Amino acid sequence: MHFQWSLFFLVIFLVGCSPSPRYATIQAQNRQGKKAQQGDHELQGKASWYGRKFHGRTTASGETYNMRAMTAAHKTLPFGTRVRVTHQETGRSVIVTINDRGPFVEGRVIDLSRRAADRLGIRDRGVAPVSLTIL
């Protein structure tokens, strides 16, 4: 009987010492108060982009970030949401898929991949006024 109790406490101790997951699960990060609906109002603000430093890293959705893909980060839109991003000064637009969270700079509404920034014509400037339309 003593052996069984010792084994029980050893197991409890080892479970308590095991490391917690480093990253939250995709399901936990994808909780949304309201699902984005096609045709929801346009959002306006500034777009920025992120590239080489994050290339190959894991995004908040669990996907690997590819700076050559047409993707973007948004603070609240569900992962997988497709968004038309229109440059307010030039009228150029691109369609991106949300697969990450951000931007975390006041006034910015979306972080684009490098490829999306190239196609929109904002890579050299870094930041530009845009409007977002959920598709």
C-alpha positions in Angstrom: 0.0 0.0 0.0 2.9 2.3 0.8 4.3 1.8 -2.7 0.9 2.7 -4.3 0.7 6.0 -2.4 4.3 6.8 -3.2 3.7 6.2 -6.9 0.5 8.3 -6.8 2.3 11.3 -5.2 5.3 10.9 -7.6 2.9 11.1 -10.6 1.1 14.1 -9.1 4.5 15.8 -8.5 5.8 15.1 -12.1 2.5 16.4 -13.7 2.8 19.5 -11.6 6.4 20.1 -12.8 5.7 19.6 -16.4 6.0 22.7 -18.6 2.9 24.6 -19.7 2.3 25.0 -23.4 4.4 27.9 -24.8 1.7 29.1 -27.2 -2.0 29.2 -26.7 -4.1 26.9 -29.0 -5.5 28.2 -32.2 -9.0 27.7 -30.8 -8.3 29.8 -27.8 -6.9 32.7 -29.8 -9.7 32.6 -32.4 -12.5 33.5 -30.0 -14.6 36.4 -31.4 -17.4 38.3 -29.9 -19.0 38.7 -33.3 -18.4 37.0 -36.6 -17.5 39.4 -39.4 -20.2 39.6 -42.0 -19.8 40.2 -45.7 -20.7 43.8 -46.5 -20.1 45.1 -42.9 -19.2 48.7 -42.9 -15.8 49.8 -44.2 -13.0 50.4 -41.7 -10.6 53.2 -42.3 -7.2 53.9 -40.9 -3.6 53.3 -41.7 -2.0 50.2 -43.1 1.6 49.1 -42.4 3.5 46.0 -43.4 5.8 43.4 -41.9 8.2 41.1 -43.6 11.6 39.5 -43.3 12.0 39.6 -39.5 8.8 37.6 -39.1 9.1 35.3 -42.2 8.9 31.7 -41.2 7.6 32.4 -37.7 4.3 31.1 -36.5 1.4 33.5 -36.7 -1.4 33.8 -34.2 -3.5 31.5 -36.3 -0.9 28.7 -36.2 0.2 29.2 -39.8 3.7 29.9 -40.8 4.1 33.5 -41.8 5.1 33.8 -45.5 6.0 37.4 -46.5 5.4 36.4 -50.1 1.7 35.4 -49.5 -1.3 37.8 -49.7 -2.0 37.8 -46.0 -2.5 40.3 -43.2 -2.9 40.8 -39.5 -5.9 42.4 -37.9 -6.8 42.8 -34.2 -10.3 41.3 -34.2 -11.4 39.8 -37.6 -11.6 36.0 -37.5 -8.8 34.1 -39.1 -9.5 33.2 -42.7 -11.5 36.4 -43.3 -10.9 37.8 -46.7 -10.6 41.6 -46.9 -10.2 44.1 -49.7 -7.7 46.7 -48.8 -7.9 49.9 -50.8 -5.2 52.6 -50.8 -7.2 55.8 -50.3 -4.8 58.1 -52.2 -4.2 55.9 -55.3 -7.3 53.7 -55.5 -5.2 50.6 -55.8 -6.6 47.6 -53.9 -5.6 44.1 -52.9 -7.4 41.1 -51.4 -5.8 39.5 -48.4 -6.6 36.7 -45.9 -6.4 37.4 -42.2 -4.0 34.9 -40.5 -2.4 36.9 -37.7 -3.1 39.5 -35.0 -2.0 43.1 -35.0 -1.1 45.8 -35.6 -0.5 47.1 -32.1 0.3 50.7 -33.1 -2.4 53.3 -32.5 -4.2 54.4 -35.6 -3.3 51.4 -37.7 -6.0 49.0 -38.7 -4.1 46.3 -40.6 -0.6 44.9 -41.1 0.0 43.6 -44.6 2.5 41.0 -45.8 5.4 42.3 -47.9 3.8 41.1 -51.1 0.5 42.8 -50.3 2.3 46.0 -49.5 4.2 45.8 -52.8 1.0 45.3 -54.8 -0.7 48.1 -52.9 2.4 50.4 -53.4 3.1 51.2 -49.8 6.3 49.2 -49.2 8.7 52.2 -49.6 6.5 54.6 -47.5 5.8 52.0 -44.9 2.4 53.4 -43.9 -0.6 54.6 -45.9 -4.3 55.5 -45.5 -6.5 52.6 -46.4 -10.1 51.4 -46.2 -11.0 47.8 -45.5 -14.0 45.9 -46.9 -14.9 42.5 -45.7 -15.6 40.1 -48.6 
